[in-house]
């Protein structure tokens, strides 16, 4: 994992160039019109906000699967995982977290374990909220083995306006749950694939905090998973 500088603890390094560009454009616009200058200034502040890099307090436990991203749990379903993950044709639980342009876009490792394989798949840029985005969109897939020997996968998926996926992981790398590993620029989605018997601890429509929200507990039975009510 590439080390983060002190500044990157506040703003992700991928954001530096964009903030500089936004600021430069704001300066030019401001020389022509104060109104345009204000618009540019607000846009520059939003750009810095988008690339923010907050600290998180991660729950401890080798059986816990933590959300890899901030956002809304868009869908929880049972599907056959993408072929590049080499997980076979058995269905797994897929938890999809959708990120809008106001969410933190830094991704974090969902569990303690070792990275087994990485696969980048070039593709289209459908709206990440659509179910077909998991199959057709550009994506970066990661297969890992948790410390308790369970294979899980997590996938960064580019969205309608996303045009770059950053993944700093390497094969055979040991990672800790909550550890920063990448970023997707602008609207996007992260899918987590779990064994079919996993006890899911979130519900569709729930807001997740990357590095903090427990997605699943591999030590519990599926019948023990939390039940949610909309009120």
C-alpha positions, 0 to 999 in steps of 0.5 A: 500500500502506498503511504499517505502524506500528512495532507492526504490525511485530509484530502486524498492525493487524487484530488490535488490536481482537480482542486488546483484546476478548479481554483485556477478556473475560478481565478480566471472567471473572477477576473471577468465577473464576480458572479462567475468568481463566486460560482467557481469558488463554490465549485472549488470548495465542493471539489475539496469536499468531494476528495475529503479523507476522514478518519474512521473507527473500525469495529474489530473482529476477524468475522466482521465484514465492514462496509467498503464505502460510504453510501446507501445500501441499494440492493441485497441479492443472491447472484452468481459472482462475476467470472473474473473472481473465479468463485464458481457458479454458486450464488453468493450474497451481493450487497451493493452500496451506491455513492452519490457525489456528496459521499466520501469516495475513498474505499476501505478494505472490508475485512482482515485478511490477504488479497488473493487476486485483482482484476480490472474490467474495462466497460461501459458507464451506465448509471451505477444505480442500475443492476446491470452496472455490476456486469457491464460497467468498468470495474476493479474486482478484488478477491481476498481471504479473510483471517478465518479462511473465508473468501469474499470479494469487493468490486469498485464500479464506475458510474455514469460520470465516473472516469477513473478507478484507483486501487492501490492493492497488490496480490498477496498483500495483508490488509486490515479492515477499514484500511484505505485502498482506493477511490472512484472519482465521482458517482459510483458503486461498490459491491461486496460478495459474501458466502450465501450463509452470511448473516447480513447486518444491514438493510436496503435503504440503510446509510453505510459509513465506510470503515465503520458500518458492519455489513455482515457477521461471518460467525453468525447464522443467517437466521441470526441476522438483524431484522429492520423496520421502516418507520 
